[in-house]
Amino acid sequence: MPARSNDAASAVNLQPVASAKLAPTLGQCRAASARMGPSLPRAVLLAHAADFDVDPYLNMFFFPTDTLKLVLLDEGARVIWKKDLGRGVVPGMWFCPVYPFDLDGDGVDEIYYVDNADPQHPMSLAN
């Protein structure tokens, strides 16, 4: 059935509420809501890198040229903190999932991600 011009989807008008310059080249960016504390405004955790989608699928994997970075922004897109995870962490959602959640129940989200103990061998399972 063809779409009608008055469909609800055609009435959506998305507008940016804030913007931030993260890096000169942005190939991937993941975002998650994060709580900084019970009386503080919400924040947004971003995980980004210059390389687009580092995928482990057959014929899709490539060696990344950039590192994964985490940035926490407040509601006004001001940087609260940032961290470069370094060469030991392969940037890509399949290799390094990032989860903000409040595991200890104090009202502040902790940031959990998959790290690697050996930056020289990022695919190694040994300690």
N, C-alpha and C positions, 0 to 999 in steps of 0.2 A: 504494500500500500504506500503510495507516495506521501511524503511529509507535507503537512499543511504549513502555510506561512505563519499561522497563529499558534503553533505548538509551543508548549512551555519552554522547550529547549531553545527555540529561536528568541525567546524573551530574555535569556540570561545575558547579563552584561557584566563580565568579570573586569574588575579594576584592581590594580595593585594597591595595597595598603601601606607598603614599605618596600624599600629596595636597599641592597647592600652590594658593594663591589667585593667579591671574595678573592678573585685571582684573575690574572690576565687571560687565561684560557680555562674554560669550564666545560669539561666533557661529561661529567656525571655529577649529580647532586641529589642527595637524599635528605628528606626533612622529617622531623618528628617533634611533636609537642613535648615540652619538658616543664616540670614544676620546680621553681627555684626556692619555694618555701610557702608556708600557709598564708602569710600576709604579703607576699611579693607577687608581682604580675607574672603571667605565664611567659615562657620563652620558647624559642625554636632552636633545636639542635640540627645543625647541618653537617653532613659528611660529604666532602667533595674532593675531586681530583681532576687533573687536566685530561686524563685518558678516558675515553668513552667505554663504558660497559666491558670490563675485563671479565670475560665469560669462559668458564672451563669446558664448554661444549666442544666436541670434536671439530677441528678446523676453525674454531673461533678464538682460542686462547692466543694471546700475544704477551710479550714481556712489557710491563708497564714502564713508562718513562717518568712518571710522577709518583708522589706519595699521597696517601690518604690523609686528609686534614679534617679535624673536628672544630666546629665553631658554634658557640652558644650566643644567640642574639636575643635581646629583649624585644618587647613589642614595638619599639621605635626603630628596630634594625640596628641598634648599637651593639657592638661586640662586648660581651661580658668576659669571655675567655676564648682562647683558641689553642689547639695543640696539633702539631704535625706528628703522625704516628710512625714515621720513618720507613726505611726500606724493607724492614722485616714484615710489614703488613701489606699484603697484596690488596690494592684498591679495587674494590668490586663487591657488590652485594652478595655474591656467592662465596667469597673468601672472607669477608669481614662484615658480618651483620652488626648493626649498632642499635642498642636498645636503651632508652632512658626509662627507668621505672624506680619506684620507691620500695626497695626490698626490705629496708629496716623500719619502715613505718613512721619516719620522722617528718613526713610532709615535703621532703626534698628528693627529687629524682636523682639517683645515681646513674652514671653512664656506664653501660656494659658493652664491650666489644671484644672481638677475637683478636688476640695479639699473637706474636710468635717470639719464642725465647731465643731464636738463632737468626738474626737478620741476614747472615751469609747464606742460609739455607731455608728460605721462607716456606717451602713445602715439606720440610722435615717433621717427623713425628717424635724424634728423639729430643731429650732435654739438652 
